[in-house]
Each structure stands twice: as C-alpha cells, then as structure tokens.
Amino acid sequence: MQLTARDAARLLRVSEATLYRWLKTGELAASRVNDQYRLNKIDLLEFAAARNMDISPDLLAELEHPQLPSLADAIRAGGVHRGISGTDKSSILRAVVERLPLPPTSDRELLHRVLLAREALGSTGFGNGIAIPHPRNPIVLRIPRPAVAVCYLDRPVDFEALDGNAVHTLVTVVSPSTRVHLHLLALVAASLRDPAVLKKFEARAGAEELVPEIERVEEAIALHRSPRAPEPSREGGGVAP
C-alpha cells in the first residue's frame, strides 16, 4: 500500500517538484524509509478528495477487483438517513454511528472513538458541504461487510472543512479490510466531483434517486473516462429532479 514520490506524483497528475513542495510543507503526509518518501494510498486519496483533484484512472484501476463491492451496493447496505442532529463533531458522529446498520455484536462506542480519532488527524470535511467520516484503520472494527451511510444533518455543522463551509451531509464509510476501504474511498472521492451527484446531496435525495447517479459514475470509471451527467431531455427541457 506504500507509494514512492514518483508514483504519487503520477497518480495525482502533478510534477514531482509540486509533490515535494507539498511533502516539505506538511500538506501531504508521508513517512521516510532510507531517506526516501513513502506515501500511503489512503493519505493520497484523502488529499486529492479534499482539494477536489481528479482521481487518476490508474489509481482506480489498481484498486479494481471482481470481488470488490460497488459504491452503489455499499450505499444500499448503509442506507440514506435524514434527521441527524447534533451541535458539534462528536455529537453528530455519535448520531451517525447509531444509525449505521451494524451487526448486534458491533462495538458502536469503539467506532465513535475511531471516527473521532480520525477527525483529530485532520478534518474529513472535504468541501461543498460534505464530509466523509471513516476509520483510519478499518481492520480494528471487524465489520463483516462494507457499508456507506449517507446522512443528512438537521442543521449544518462546522467540520473545519478546507473551504470553510459548514457540513450538511456526511458520507460515512465502514469496511472490513484496507483494500475495500481504499476502493470505496476512491469511488466516493470520484463521485463527489460529479455535479449531478452533488445536486442530489444538496436536494437531500433518497436512495432511489441517489443510487442511479452513483451507478452512472461507477460505470464511467469502469470505462476509464470522466463521468458525465445525463444530457437534458429535449422534450422536457431538463432532467427531472
């Protein structure tokens, strides 16, 4: 799961000089091995998503596997939830954890602490009013299957997002393995670059409206081309909300 600086620059589609500048300023996290930078794919995905950068098809291709779940299926498993209330990160995340469809044996208190620990490393508020809370290490949760829960807040809450905007929607990712975790984070990051998906979140769309848009993005990714929103209907003058 470790990348060289050269690999990371290629996947982010920037020059190595730009990448090294981010590393030296601490904007992009990395470790040092034999005086060489090594980057974690999760850090790379989070960095790209937080800055609304395009996710390289090469990185997505590396994560593709016939047994990996689709984001659409993970959202079906996690559900779309309204009426999430709270006044700060901790209370909001606790409310989200209570809504997640987890097995009876799952330690929800542990999950809450893990999500807070991830926030302490840096906000998962990635802009456009959306945050993507997720555990830093999915293995400790022992979740049998992945789930992505879309949660609409009663009132926007400050998540210290890079763009300074309060968060109105949380897309919470829980998964059984690092590979699945990376796969779903990459798909979430790619989906949040799609204008039609963002409009669905802004409209607090239910699963029946949101999932088809996610499937469209995933289909486009599978073809290694940029996702495009459907063309407006000529008869109706636009896409139905």
N, C-alpha and C positions, 0 to 999 in steps of 0.2 A: 504493500500500500504506500510505500515511500517513493517520492519522485525526486529526480535531480533538478537543479535550477533550470537547466536547458529544457528538460521535459515539461516543466511547469510553464516556462515561457511559451513553448509551442502550444500547449493546451489552452493557455489564456490568450493566445494570438497577440503577444506583445514581444518587444525586443528583450534580449537578456539584460541590457542596460536598464530598462524600465523595471524589470523584475528585481534586479539587485537593489535598485533605489527603494522599492517597497520593502525589501528584506532589511535593509540598513536602517530605515526609519521605523521599523517595527510594525508597519501597517499589515504586513503579511507574515504570519507565524512560520517558523522553521526551526529545525534542530541542526546541530553541526556534528558531522561524522568525518573524522580525519581531515578536519579543516574544510570540509565541503558541506554546502547546504543540502538538507534533505527535507522535503515538504510532504505533508500528509494530504491525501486526496480530499478528506473532509474539510480541512482548512482551506484548500484551494476552491472547493465548491462554495463554501460559505463566503469566501472573499469575493468570488465572481458574482454570486447572487446579491450580496449586499451593495455592490456597485452597478447592478443592472448590466453586467457584462454578458456577452454572448457565451453560451456553453459550447465548447468545441465538440463537434460530432465525433471526433476521435476519442474524447474522454467518455462520451456516452457509449460509443461502440465498445470500449474496453469494459464497460460495466454490463453490457448486454449478455444475457444468458437465457436459454429457453425456459429455465425453471424460475427465473426471477419474476416477481409479481408486477402487474401493471399498476400504475398510479391510480387509474380508474377503479380497479378492483380494491386497492387499498383504501380508497375513499368510501367505496361501498361498505367495506368492513368497519371503517372508523366512524362513518356517519357524518351528517351535517346537522349542527346543533345551534339553536338560537337561544336567546335569553341568558347568556353568560354574563354574570355580574361580578363586580369587584372594583376596588379603588386603586390597586397597585399590582405589580407583577405577581407577588406571592399569592394574593387572594384570587387573582384571575387564573393563575396556573392551577391552583387548588380546585377551582370550579371546573376547569377543563379536565383535570385528572378524574374527577368524579363522574364526568360524562363519558369518558372513554369506555368502550365495550371490552373490558378485560376479563380474563378468567377469574373465577371466585378466589383462587389462591394467589392472585397477583398482589404484590405489596404496593398499594397506591401511595402510601406515605413515602416509601423509598423513591418512587417515580417522581413525586413532587419535589423531593430534595435533589434528585438528579437534574431535573429541569432547572431548578434554581441555581444549581452549581454551574450549569452551562451558561446561564444568563450572567453569572458573576465573571465569566471569562470575556464577555462581550455581548452586547445586545443582539438578539435574533430578530429585532425589528429591522426588516430589510427594505423599508420604504413603501410608498403607495398605500400606507395604512395597514400593511400586512406584516405579521411576524411569523416565524417558523420555529417554534419551540421544539427542541429534540434533545435526547440524551447525548452526551459526548461519547459515551461508550455503551452501545446498545446491548452488549453481551450480559451485563450485570442484571438486566431486567428479566431475562428468561421468558420472553414473550413467545408463545408458540407460533403466531402468525403476525405479519405486519399489518399495521392499521394507520391510516392518516385521517385524523378528525378535523373537519372544518368547523370552526366555532365563531359565531358572530356575537360580538360584545353588545351589551345593552347601551353602554356609553364608551366612547373612545378612551383609551388609557395610554399614558406616556410610557413607551418602552425604550426610550433613549435611542430611537432609530436614527440612522445616519442622516436622513433627510429632515429630521426634526419633527415630522408629523406624528400625531398620536395614532395608535393602532386600533382598528375597528374589527379586524379579522385575524384569527390565529389558525395556522395550518400546522397541527401538531403531528409529528412523525414518531412512531414507535415501531421497532423492528427486531427480529430475532438474531440478526447477525450483522457484522460490519459491511459485508458485501451488499446485502439487501438495503442497509441503511444508506450507503453511498448511492446506490441505484435510485432509491426513492428521492433522496435529496436533490440529485441531479435533475430528475424529472420535475420536481416541484419548482426548482430554480428556473428551468426552461419554460415551464408553464406560466410563471409569473412575469415573463417577458411578453406574453401574448395579450394584446389589447382586449380581445373578446373575453378571455378568462378573467382579466382584471375587472371588466364591466360586470361580469356575473357576481364577483365578490362584492363589488360596490352595491349591487342590487340585492344582496343577501339571497342569492338564488339557492333553491333547494337542490338535492342530488339529481333530480330528474332533469334539471336544466344545466347544472354544472358539469356532470359526468360526461355528457356528449362532447362538450368543448374540450375537456381533458383528453378524451379518446382521440379527438381530431389532432391535438398537439402531439400525442404519442405516435400516431400514425405518421405524421410528418417527420418526427425524429427518426422513426424506423427507416424512413426513406432517405435519411440524411439530407434533408432540405429544411429550410426555415419554415416554421409553422405559419400558415396564413389563415386569417379569418375567412369564413364563407362570404362570397360575393353577395351584395344586397339583391333582394328579389326585384326583378324588373316590374313584376305585376303589382307587388305590394308596396314598392318604394323603399323597402328596408327589411332588415332582419327582425323577426318577431322577438319581443323581449322575453 
